[in-house]
Amino acid sequence: MTEITRYEPGAFCWPELSTTDQEGAKRFYSDLFGWTARDNPMGEGMTYSIFELRGLDAAACYAMRPEQSQGGIPPNWMSYVAVTDADETARKAKELGGKVLMEPFDVYDFGRMAVMQDPTGAVFSVWQAKNSIGARVTGEPGAFCWNELDTKDTGKALDFYTKLFGWKAKPSKDYTEFTAPGASYPMGGMMQISEDWGPVPPSWLTYFAVSDADATVAKAQKLGGKVFMPPTDIPNTGRFAVLQDPQGAMFAVIKLTMPGH
C-alpha cells in the first residue's frame, strides 16, 4: 500500500487513544491489529506510544492524567482533523457555537493542536502539521479508515462541521456521509443517536479496517474486549462491528467493500 505523505485540510489524519492502562492497551491492540509500539518520552513521566503498521505510524496511545479520570472522562479514541491554522480554526469553532477545551498549543516541533467540542457535545482535535502529518498509513487492514459522529442533533452538527471544515455532506434516510474539500470519496459519517441505544453520549467513533470482521471480533473477545454490535453487513459498503477494549474505549472495525477504499 502507498505511504501517506500529506493530508488536505479537513481530512481526518490521526487516531489517538487515551487510556487508563497504557501497557494493557498496547498489548491488546498490538495483538489485535499487528501493531508494533514505539515509546516516546514526553516529559513529566509521560510516555507517548506510537503504534506502527508495516513500520509506518498508524495511531498512538497515552495514559490518562489523574484529573481526566477524576473528571469522569472514560478511556477514548480521539479523532484528529488536519487544518492549516489551529488558532484560526479554534476561533472559528467558537463563533459557530463550539467550545475549545484546550487552546492551541505546540507539540514540540511535530505540530500544533487544539481540542474542541462541537455544539452537540462530541469532542475532537485539530492538527496543524509541522514535522509530523499524522498517520502514514490509512485504509488498509490495521489502519484507521473512517470516523463516525454519533449525535443527538444531526442538524446542528451538520451546520457546525460543514462551516468549520468545508465538508460536503451527502444525507440519506438514516446516515450522512462527509467528504473533505478536494477529496473524491467520503471519509466520515454521522448518525442520530436513538433512544434504544441507551445513555450514549455524542462522540466520534474511530473505524479500523480489517480483512475479516468476524475473525477480528472473535480475537478481540479472546483478548478481553467486549462486543457492542456484532458483525453486521452494510449493503455496498462492508461488514462492521462495534467493540470496547479492556479499558473501556469504544472503536469499530470494518471489512470494506466500498469503491475507493
Secondary structure, 3 states (H helix, E strand, C coil): CCCCCCCCCCCEEEEEEEECCHHHHHHHHHHHHCCEEEEEECCCCCEEEEEEECCEEEEEEEECCHHHHHCCCCCEEEEEEECCCHHHHHHHHHHCCCEEEEEEEEECCCEEEEEEECCCCCEEEEEEECCCCCCCCCCCCCCEEEEEEEECCHHHHHHHHHHHHCCEEEECCCCEEEECCCCCCCCEEEEECCHHHCCCCCEEEEEEECCCHHHHHHHHHHCCCEEEEEEEEECCCEEEEEEECCCCCEEEEEEECCCCC
